[in-house]
Amino acid sequence: DGTEVEAKQMVVSDNATPQLFLRMIGEDHLSTQVKRKVDAYFFDRAQLFWGTVAVHELPQYKAAKNNPDVNSTPRTYLAPKDLAFMEDKYVHEIFLLGMSSKFFLLTAPDSIWDPTRVPEGKHSLHVEDFTCPARIFSRKEWRNLHDEFYDSMIAQWQKYAPNMTKDNFIGERITTPIDIQDTHLDMREGGWCEGNQGGSQSGRFRGLPGGFRTFINNLYMCSSGVPGGAGIGRGSSYNCYQVIAEDLGLRKPEY
């Protein structure tokens, strides 16, 4: 409705660099040097098929014969025993076809530890595997790739856990990069970590110079687009608060 809310002390943004500086602050307020750095920010990696599947029963892995704990590990990766394929063909197939012919699939049976997520006697698993940037395929192609990924995932999962047949699956909510890009404007190309985390955009090179501080006084960044990057436990908000506390004389955490 046009209402404006004025910040009295500071603004803390958890958006990626281009979203904050180009869309929210506006190009008119950026120097040529800053705009060039923002425009040079890459979003060409870290795209995923990502989501949750509901099942009647959890996977019963063949490997449990020798390692019973494998059926209840918090995170289990399924991957081909083929180092040459992973080194030479995995990424190639992802960018050419949208997915690899041999999955490097993360599975996480979270309902083991939080049964409130599912009806009694049922289970859910988080799943993900890498794919390519959203721009590579059209929306129609991404819809088809979603279906292809789901069917291929089930077929490949059965090689490790024979009970993971189609009849065991109740439903799924697996997103593609185009879904993420539509709903999260700071995640260009549908990546999950607000920008490529290659060497040129990792550590102190991530985001703009200044780390959690920006060139505007009392405007801070705490997203995965700043030093620390993406991933559970990276601590971008915690680290950002320590910078704010130093600038404004606030109490710092004791831990």
BELFEN-V416794 format. One record per backbone hydrogen bond with DSSP energy under -1.0 kcal/mol. CO is the residue of the C=O (numbers start at 1). NH is the residue of the N-H. E is the energy in kcal/mol with one decimal. If there is no record, write none. Layout:
co | nh | e
CO | NH | E
CO | NH | E
//
This chain:
co | nh | e
11 | 220 | -2.9
13 | 222 | -2.8
16 | 20 | -2.4
17 | 21 | -2.5
18 | 22 | -2.3
19 | 24 | -1.4
20 | 25 | -2.3
21 | 26 | -1.1
26 | 29 | -1.7
27 | 30 | -1.8
31 | 35 | -2.6
32 | 36 | -2.1
33 | 37 | -1.8
34 | 38 | -2.4
35 | 39 | -2.7
36 | 40 | -1.3
38 | 41 | -1.5
42 | 196 | -2.3
46 | 192 | -2.2
47 | 131 | -2.1
49 | 129 | -1.6
50 | 175 | -3.6
51 | 127 | -2.7
52 | 173 | -2.6
53 | 125 | -2.4
54 | 170 | -3.3
54 | 171 | -1.2
55 | 123 | -2.4
61 | 64 | -1.4
62 | 65 | -1.7
63 | 66 | -1.3
63 | 67 | -1.9
67 | 70 | -2.1
68 | 71 | -1.3
69 | 72 | -1.9
76 | 107 | -2.5
78 | 105 | -2.1
80 | 82 | -2.1
82 | 86 | -2.0
83 | 87 | -2.3
84 | 88 | -2.6
85 | 89 | -2.7
85 | 90 | -2.0
89 | 93 | -2.9
90 | 94 | -1.8
91 | 95 | -2.2
92 | 96 | -1.6
93 | 97 | -3.4
94 | 98 | -1.6
105 | 78 | -2.8
106 | 128 | -1.5
107 | 76 | -2.8
108 | 110 | -2.1
108 | 126 | -2.8
109 | 112 | -1.9
110 | 113 | -1.0
110 | 114 | -1.5
114 | 117 | -1.7
115 | 118 | -1.4
119 | 122 | -2.2
123 | 55 | -2.9
124 | 111 | -1.3
125 | 53 | -2.5
126 | 108 | -2.0
127 | 51 | -2.1
128 | 106 | -2.8
129 | 49 | -2.8
133 | 136 | -1.7
134 | 137 | -1.2
138 | 142 | -2.4
139 | 143 | -2.0
140 | 144 | -2.0
141 | 145 | -2.6
142 | 146 | -2.4
143 | 147 | -1.7
144 | 148 | -2.4
145 | 149 | -3.0
146 | 150 | -2.3
147 | 151 | -2.2
148 | 152 | -2.5
149 | 153 | -2.9
150 | 154 | -1.9
151 | 155 | -2.1
152 | 156 | -2.6
153 | 157 | -2.6
154 | 158 | -1.7
157 | 160 | -1.4
157 | 161 | -2.6
160 | 62 | -2.9
161 | 164 | -2.3
163 | 165 | -1.8
165 | 168 | -1.3
166 | 169 | -1.2
168 | 56 | -2.4
171 | 54 | -2.7
173 | 52 | -1.5
175 | 50 | -1.9
176 | 180 | -1.8
177 | 181 | -2.6
178 | 182 | -1.6
179 | 183 | -1.5
180 | 184 | -2.3
184 | 187 | -2.1
187 | 190 | -1.8
188 | 191 | -1.4
189 | 134 | -1.4
198 | 201 | -1.9
199 | 202 | -1.0
202 | 205 | -2.1
203 | 206 | -1.7
208 | 211 | -1.3
210 | 213 | -2.0
212 | 221 | -2.3
216 | 219 | -1.8
218 | 11 | -2.4
219 | 214 | -1.2
220 | 13 | -2.9
223 | 226 | -1.2
226 | 229 | -2.4
231 | 234 | -1.6
235 | 239 | -2.9
236 | 240 | -2.2
237 | 241 | -2.4
238 | 242 | -1.7
239 | 243 | -1.5
240 | 244 | -2.4
241 | 245 | -3.2
242 | 246 | -1.7
243 | 247 | -2.1
244 | 248 | -2.8
245 | 249 | -1.1
245 | 250 | -1.4
//
